[in-house]
């Protein structure tokens, strides 16, 4: 095997030696450098390609977050990218996973205002994808007018890892109700059981949002006759107190025009949901995820107009540079013209090999120019030595002086004979050797001094 490698190396070095007159070691060095550059280009090409697998942290089974993730999965699959869905308890756990450098999560849904998560990596935002209204359902027989009326009541806020729990706690705290002062009884109930618990009078009010509850449960409560949806009469005050909240309205009849549900426009509040990603997410995948977000969230809904989302709204986390570029000018030219898989292959070639070609071609062109310049300098140097020696030829040289000139002429001739020059310098090289012979003949014809 070693012999085969040496033979292969010889096949590459011999043409350089013959064409440019290079020494073996210099030709070998150039070949090794070229092979190293090619190897580096191949390595870079393989490692710069966008991954074909992504992991998204979603939410509890049946939640809006999980439903969205499933839709993203189908869209990305059309482009040859597999999206793995990792369920969670909600926004807080999603954020913890994204902040944890040891986690394999690439992207996730996080409700605005959820920022208190430990971790050593700060995720970036790909944009806001939807409004997330907080739905507070209460017993219909004694509906509260304000959140402060929930003092002394049995409340269910959902799992502690959810954005629902974070926002509900913040709103209740503004009304003097929290889990430490005993102003209300906080009941721990799984989101999938909240509807049954409220209808069966196990609790007086439940807080639900899409990051932890399913659409089926929320629709069940919205249409139940013994349950009312809390109307945030103080919505304007809340959104000014808590900057990441927005006012959202559910129009009269939106749920069922025939039954006039709801019977009046209901004022709601809620944050936006951000699509967060790890900071080193590949730009092509960032574009693909925003495209998926446009397809999923770009339609008209209760809380948003058509085309309103996704949007480059900056809240708790900075928009990634790739997201900023996308919202300004769209996908990169290559990915806008070619299918994702083909575009990624072409992109790899362009990124890895075009710079290499740009560097190598001038370098290869520079090699003969540099070497010819070096050969010309060497030949001119020998010519100068020969001219200097010829100027010393004169009559009446002593035998010792003639012998000294012969030795110097022998040294010049020996040095010239050792020179390796390319064929393009053949005429100059043989001319130098002819002039050496000419000077030697002159020296031989000179008579010694008596």
C-alpha positions as CSV (number, residue, x, y, z in Angstrom):
1,X,0.0,0.0,0.0
2,X,2.9,2.3,0.8
3,X,4.4,1.5,-2.5
4,X,1.2,2.4,-4.3
5,X,1.0,5.7,-2.4
6,X,4.6,6.5,-3.5
7,X,3.8,5.7,-7.1
8,X,0.7,7.9,-7.0
9,X,2.7,10.7,-5.5
10,X,5.4,10.3,-8.2
11,X,2.8,10.5,-11.0
12,X,1.8,13.9,-9.6
13,X,5.3,15.3,-8.9
14,X,7.1,14.2,-12.1
15,X,5.0,16.5,-14.4
16,X,5.8,19.4,-12.2
17,X,9.5,18.6,-12.1
18,X,9.6,18.2,-15.9
19,X,7.4,21.2,-16.7
20,X,8.8,23.7,-14.3
21,X,12.2,22.2,-13.5
22,X,11.3,21.9,-9.9
23,X,13.3,19.8,-7.4
24,X,11.6,16.7,-6.1
25,X,11.1,18.1,-2.6
26,X,9.5,21.3,-3.9
27,X,7.3,19.5,-6.3
28,X,6.2,17.1,-3.5
29,X,5.5,20.0,-1.2
30,X,3.3,21.7,-3.8
31,X,1.4,18.4,-4.4
32,X,0.9,17.9,-0.7
33,X,-0.4,21.4,-0.3
34,X,-2.8,21.0,-3.1
35,X,-4.1,17.7,-1.7
36,X,-4.4,19.3,1.7
37,X,-6.5,22.2,0.3
38,X,-8.7,19.7,-1.6
39,X,-9.2,17.6,1.6
40,X,-10.0,20.7,3.6
41,X,-12.6,21.7,0.9
42,X,-14.2,18.3,1.0
43,X,-14.3,18.4,4.9
44,X,-15.8,21.9,4.9
45,X,-18.3,20.9,2.3
46,X,-19.6,18.0,4.3
47,X,-19.7,19.9,7.6
48,X,-21.2,23.1,6.2
49,X,-24.3,21.3,4.8
50,X,-27.6,22.0,6.6
51,X,-28.6,19.0,8.8
52,X,-31.4,16.8,7.6
53,X,-32.7,16.3,11.1
54,X,-34.1,18.8,13.6
55,X,-35.6,18.5,17.0
56,X,-38.4,20.8,18.2
57,X,-39.6,21.1,21.8
58,X,-43.4,21.5,21.6
59,X,-45.8,21.1,24.6
60,X,-48.1,18.7,26.3
61,X,-50.0,16.1,24.1
62,X,-53.0,17.7,22.5
63,X,-51.8,21.3,23.1
64,X,-51.7,24.0,20.4
65,X,-47.9,23.9,20.6
66,X,-47.9,20.2,19.7
67,X,-50.5,20.7,16.9
68,X,-48.3,23.4,15.4
69,X,-45.2,21.2,15.7
70,X,-47.0,18.4,13.8
71,X,-47.8,20.8,11.0
72,X,-44.2,22.0,10.9
73,X,-43.1,18.4,10.7
74,X,-45.2,17.7,7.6
75,X,-44.0,20.9,5.9
76,X,-40.3,20.2,6.6
77,X,-40.7,16.6,5.4
78,X,-41.7,17.9,2.0
79,X,-38.3,19.5,1.8
80,X,-36.4,16.4,2.9
81,X,-35.9,17.5,6.5
82,X,-37.0,15.3,9.4
83,X,-38.4,17.1,12.4
84,X,-38.5,15.2,15.6
85,X,-41.0,16.4,18.2
86,X,-40.0,16.4,21.8
87,X,-43.1,16.9,24.1
88,X,-42.8,19.2,27.2
89,X,-44.8,20.8,30.0
90,X,-44.9,24.1,28.1
91,X,-43.0,27.3,27.5
92,X,-40.8,27.3,30.6
93,X,-39.5,23.8,29.9
94,X,-39.0,24.7,26.2
95,X,-36.9,27.6,27.2
96,X,-34.9,25.6,29.6
97,X,-34.1,23.1,26.9
98,X,-33.1,25.7,24.5
99,X,-30.9,27.4,27.0
100,X,-29.2,24.2,28.1
101,X,-26.2,23.7,25.9
102,X,-26.3,19.9,26.6
103,X,-29.8,19.6,25.1
104,X,-30.2,18.4,21.5
105,X,-33.2,20.7,21.0
106,X,-32.8,23.0,18.0
107,X,-36.0,25.0,18.1
108,X,-39.1,25.5,20.2
109,X,-42.2,27.5,21.0
110,X,-41.9,29.9,23.9
111,X,-44.6,32.3,25.2
112,X,-43.6,35.9,25.7
113,X,-42.7,36.9,29.2
114,X,-41.2,33.5,30.1
115,X,-37.6,34.4,30.7
116,X,-36.6,32.9,34.1
117,X,-34.9,29.7,32.9
118,X,-31.5,28.5,33.8
119,X,-29.0,27.8,31.1
120,X,-25.7,28.8,29.6
121,X,-26.8,29.4,26.0
122,X,-29.1,32.3,24.9
123,X,-31.5,31.4,22.2
124,X,-32.4,33.7,19.3
125,X,-35.8,34.5,17.9
126,X,-37.0,33.6,14.4
127,X,-40.0,35.9,15.0
128,X,-43.4,36.0,16.7
129,X,-45.8,33.5,15.3
130,X,-49.1,34.1,17.0
131,X,-51.0,35.8,19.8
132,X,-51.7,33.4,22.7
133,X,-54.9,34.6,24.5
134,X,-55.3,33.6,28.1
135,X,-58.7,32.0,28.6
136,X,-60.1,32.1,32.2
137,X,-63.2,30.0,32.6
138,X,-65.5,30.4,35.6
139,X,-68.6,28.9,37.1
140,X,-71.6,30.6,35.4
141,X,-73.7,31.0,38.5
142,X,-71.3,33.5,40.2
143,X,-69.1,34.9,37.4
144,X,-66.3,37.3,38.6
145,X,-66.2,40.8,37.2
146,X,-62.5,41.4,38.0
147,X,-59.7,39.0,38.8
148,X,-59.7,40.3,42.3
149,X,-63.1,38.7,42.8
150,X,-61.3,35.3,42.7
151,X,-60.1,35.7,46.3
152,X,-61.1,32.8,48.3
153,X,-61.8,30.7,45.2
154,X,-60.4,27.4,44.1
155,X,-58.1,28.1,41.1
156,X,-56.3,25.8,38.6
157,X,-53.4,27.5,36.7
158,X,-52.0,24.4,34.9
159,X,-48.6,22.8,35.3
160,X,-45.8,24.9,36.8
161,X,-43.7,24.5,33.6
162,X,-46.2,26.1,31.4
163,X,-46.6,29.7,30.3
164,X,-50.2,29.6,31.5
165,X,-49.0,29.2,35.1
166,X,-46.4,32.0,34.7
167,X,-48.8,34.5,33.3
168,X,-51.8,33.5,35.6
169,X,-49.6,33.9,38.6
170,X,-48.4,37.3,37.5
171,X,-51.9,38.6,36.9
172,X,-53.2,37.2,40.2
173,X,-50.3,38.7,42.1
174,X,-51.2,42.1,40.7
175,X,-54.6,41.6,42.5
176,X,-53.1,40.5,45.8
177,X,-53.5,36.8,45.2
178,X,-50.6,34.3,45.3
179,X,-49.8,30.9,46.5
180,X,-48.0,32.1,49.6
181,X,-50.6,34.5,51.2
182,X,-53.5,32.1,51.2
183,X,-55.8,34.5,49.4
184,X,-57.0,31.6,47.2
185,X,-56.8,27.9,47.1
186,X,-54.5,26.7,44.2
187,X,-55.5,23.3,42.9
188,X,-53.1,21.2,40.9
189,X,-55.0,19.6,38.0
190,X,-53.6,18.3,34.7
191,X,-54.7,20.4,31.8
192,X,-56.7,17.5,30.2
193,X,-58.8,17.2,33.4
194,X,-59.5,20.9,33.9
195,X,-62.7,21.0,31.9
196,X,-64.2,18.1,33.8
197,X,-63.0,19.6,37.1
198,X,-64.7,23.0,36.4
199,X,-68.0,21.4,35.1
200,X,-68.2,19.1,38.1
201,X,-67.6,22.0,40.5
202,X,-64.2,20.8,41.8
203,X,-62.8,24.2,41.1
204,X,-64.2,27.7,40.6
205,X,-62.0,28.9,37.8
206,X,-59.4,27.5,35.4
207,X,-56.7,29.3,33.4
208,X,-56.0,27.8,30.0
209,X,-53.6,28.7,27.1
210,X,-52.6,26.9,24.0
211,X,-49.1,26.0,25.4
212,X,-50.7,23.6,27.9
213,X,-54.3,22.8,26.9
214,X,-55.8,21.2,23.9
215,X,-58.3,23.0,21.6
216,X,-60.9,20.3,22.3
217,X,-60.9,21.2,26.0
218,X,-61.1,24.9,25.4
219,X,-63.9,24.5,22.8
220,X,-65.8,22.2,25.3
221,X,-65.7,25.0,27.9
222,X,-66.5,27.8,25.5
223,X,-69.7,26.0,24.4
224,X,-70.8,24.7,27.8
225,X,-73.9,26.4,29.3
226,X,-72.7,26.3,32.9
227,X,-69.3,27.9,32.2
228,X,-68.5,31.5,31.2
229,X,-65.4,33.0,29.7
230,X,-63.9,35.8,31.8
231,X,-64.1,39.2,30.1
232,X,-61.0,41.3,31.0
233,X,-62.7,44.6,31.5
234,X,-59.4,46.0,32.7
235,X,-57.5,44.7,29.7
236,X,-56.0,48.1,28.9
237,X,-54.6,48.4,32.4
238,X,-53.0,45.0,32.3
239,X,-51.3,45.5,28.9
240,X,-49.7,48.7,30.2
241,X,-48.6,47.1,33.4
242,X,-47.1,44.0,31.7
243,X,-45.3,45.1,28.5
244,X,-45.3,41.8,26.7
245,X,-49.1,41.5,26.8
246,X,-51.5,42.5,24.0
247,X,-55.2,43.1,24.0
248,X,-57.2,40.5,22.0
249,X,-60.9,40.5,21.2
250,X,-63.1,37.5,20.6
251,X,-65.9,39.0,18.4
252,X,-69.6,38.3,19.1
253,X,-70.7,35.1,17.4
254,X,-67.2,34.0,16.4
255,X,-67.6,30.5,17.8
256,X,-71.1,29.9,16.6
257,X,-73.1,32.5,14.7
258,X,-76.3,30.4,14.9
259,X,-76.2,30.2,18.7
260,X,-74.5,33.7,19.0
261,X,-71.5,32.4,20.9
262,X,-70.1,34.4,22.5
263,X,-73.1,36.7,23.0
264,X,-70.9,39.8,23.1
265,X,-67.4,40.7,22.3
266,X,-65.1,39.4,24.9
267,X,-61.9,41.2,25.8
268,X,-58.9,39.0,26.4
269,X,-55.2,39.5,27.0
270,X,-52.2,37.5,26.1
271,X,-48.6,37.5,25.0
272,X,-47.2,36.5,21.6
273,X,-45.6,33.2,21.0
274,X,-42.0,33.3,19.8
275,X,-40.3,30.7,17.7
276,X,-36.9,30.4,19.4
277,X,-33.8,28.6,18.1
278,X,-30.3,27.8,19.2
279,X,-27.9,30.6,18.1
280,X,-25.9,28.3,15.7
281,X,-28.9,27.1,13.7
282,X,-28.0,26.7,10.0
283,X,-29.3,29.7,7.9
284,X,-31.0,27.5,5.4
285,X,-33.0,25.7,8.2
286,X,-33.8,29.1,9.7
287,X,-35.4,30.1,6.4
288,X,-37.2,26.8,6.1
289,X,-38.7,27.1,9.6
290,X,-39.9,30.7,8.9
291,X,-41.5,29.5,5.7
292,X,-43.3,26.8,7.7
293,X,-44.4,29.4,10.2
294,X,-45.9,31.5,7.4
295,X,-47.8,28.5,6.1
296,X,-49.1,27.5,9.5
297,X,-49.7,30.9,11.2
298,X,-50.2,33.2,8.2
299,X,-53.9,32.5,8.0
300,X,-56.6,34.7,9.5
301,X,-57.7,33.7,13.0
302,X,-59.6,35.0,16.0
303,X,-56.7,37.2,17.1
304,X,-54.8,37.9,13.9
305,X,-55.4,39.1,10.4
306,X,-54.2,37.2,7.4
307,X,-50.4,37.6,6.9
308,X,-49.9,39.2,10.3
309,X,-47.7,36.4,11.5
310,X,-44.9,35.4,11.6
311,X,-43.6,38.9,12.3
312,X,-40.2,40.3,13.3
313,X,-41.4,41.5,16.7
314,X,-38.6,41.7,19.1
315,X,-39.5,41.0,22.8
316,X,-37.4,39.1,25.3
317,X,-34.9,37.7,22.8
318,X,-33.0,39.2,19.9
319,X,-34.0,38.3,16.4
320,X,-31.3,36.2,14.7
321,X,-29.3,37.8,11.9
322,X,-30.7,35.2,9.5
323,X,-34.3,36.0,10.5
324,X,-33.7,39.8,10.1
325,X,-32.3,39.1,6.6
326,X,-35.2,36.9,5.7
327,X,-37.9,39.4,6.8
328,X,-36.1,42.1,4.8
329,X,-35.3,40.3,1.6
330,X,-36.7,36.7,1.8
331,X,-34.8,33.5,1.2
332,X,-31.3,33.5,-0.3
333,X,-31.3,33.5,-4.1
334,X,-30.1,29.9,-4.3
335,X,-32.8,28.5,-2.0
336,X,-35.5,30.6,-3.6
337,X,-34.7,29.1,-7.1
338,X,-34.0,25.5,-6.3
339,X,-35.5,22.7,-4.1
340,X,-34.1,22.6,-0.6
341,X,-32.0,19.4,-1.1
342,X,-30.6,20.5,-4.4
343,X,-29.9,24.0,-3.2
344,X,-28.0,22.7,-0.2
345,X,-25.8,20.6,-2.4
346,X,-25.0,23.5,-4.8
347,X,-24.5,25.7,-1.8
348,X,-21.9,23.3,-0.4
349,X,-20.0,23.3,-3.6
350,X,-20.0,27.0,-3.9
351,X,-19.0,27.6,-0.3
352,X,-16.2,25.0,-0.3
353,X,-14.8,24.9,-3.8
354,X,-15.3,28.3,-5.3
355,X,-13.0,30.1,-2.8
356,X,-10.5,27.2,-3.3
357,X,-10.5,27.7,-7.0
358,X,-10.1,31.4,-6.6
359,X,-7.0,30.8,-4.5
360,X,-5.5,27.8,-6.3
361,X,-5.7,29.0,-9.9
362,X,-3.8,32.3,-9.2
363,X,-1.4,30.2,-7.0
364,X,-0.8,27.7,-9.8
365,X,-0.3,30.5,-12.3
366,X,2.2,32.2,-9.9
367,X,4.3,29.0,-9.5
368,X,5.9,29.1,-13.0
369,X,6.2,32.9,-12.9
370,X,8.0,32.8,-9.6
371,X,10.2,29.9,-10.6
372,X,11.1,31.4,-14.0
373,X,12.1,34.6,-12.1
374,X,14.2,32.6,-9.8
375,X,15.9,30.7,-12.7
376,X,16.6,33.9,-14.5
377,X,18.2,35.4,-11.4
378,X,20.4,32.3,-11.0
379,X,21.5,32.5,-14.7
380,X,22.1,36.2,-14.5
381,X,24.2,35.6,-11.3
382,X,26.4,33.1,-13.2
383,X,26.7,35.5,-16.1
384,X,27.9,38.3,-13.8
385,X,30.5,36.0,-12.3
386,X,31.6,35.0,-15.8
387,X,31.8,38.6,-17.0
388,X,33.8,39.6,-13.9
389,X,36.2,36.7,-14.6
390,X,36.5,37.7,-18.3
391,X,37.4,41.2,-17.4
392,X,40.4,39.9,-15.5
393,X,41.7,38.2,-18.6
394,X,44.7,40.1,-19.9
395,X,48.1,39.5,-21.3
396,X,51.1,38.8,-19.1
397,X,49.2,36.7,-16.5
398,X,51.4,34.7,-14.3
399,X,50.9,30.9,-14.2
400,X,49.5,31.2,-10.7
401,X,46.9,33.8,-11.8
402,X,45.9,31.6,-14.8
403,X,45.4,28.6,-12.5
404,X,43.3,30.7,-10.1
405,X,41.1,31.8,-13.0
406,X,40.8,28.2,-14.2
407,X,39.6,27.1,-10.7
408,X,37.0,29.9,-10.6
409,X,35.8,29.0,-14.1
410,X,35.5,25.4,-13.1
411,X,33.4,26.4,-10.1
412,X,31.1,28.5,-12.3
413,X,30.8,25.6,-14.8
414,X,30.1,23.0,-12.0
415,X,27.4,25.3,-10.5
416,X,25.8,25.8,-13.9
417,X,25.9,22.0,-14.7
418,X,24.0,21.4,-11.4
419,X,21.2,23.8,-12.3
420,X,17.8,22.4,-13.2
421,X,15.9,24.7,-15.6
422,X,12.6,24.4,-17.4
423,X,12.6,23.8,-21.2
424,X,11.6,27.4,-21.8
425,X,15.1,28.5,-20.6
426,X,17.0,25.9,-22.7
427,X,18.3,28.5,-25.1
428,X,19.6,30.8,-22.3
429,X,21.0,27.9,-20.4
430,X,23.0,26.4,-23.3
431,X,24.0,29.9,-24.3
432,X,25.6,30.3,-20.8
433,X,27.4,27.0,-21.2
434,X,28.7,28.1,-24.6
435,X,30.0,31.3,-23.2
436,X,31.8,29.4,-20.4
437,X,33.5,27.4,-23.2
438,X,34.3,30.6,-25.0
439,X,36.0,32.1,-21.9
440,X,37.9,28.9,-21.3
441,X,39.3,29.0,-24.8
442,X,40.4,32.6,-24.4
443,X,42.0,31.7,-21.2
444,X,43.9,28.8,-22.9
445,X,45.1,31.0,-25.7
446,X,46.6,33.6,-23.5
447,X,50.4,33.4,-23.1
448,X,51.9,33.3,-19.7
449,X,54.0,36.1,-18.5
450,X,57.8,35.5,-18.4
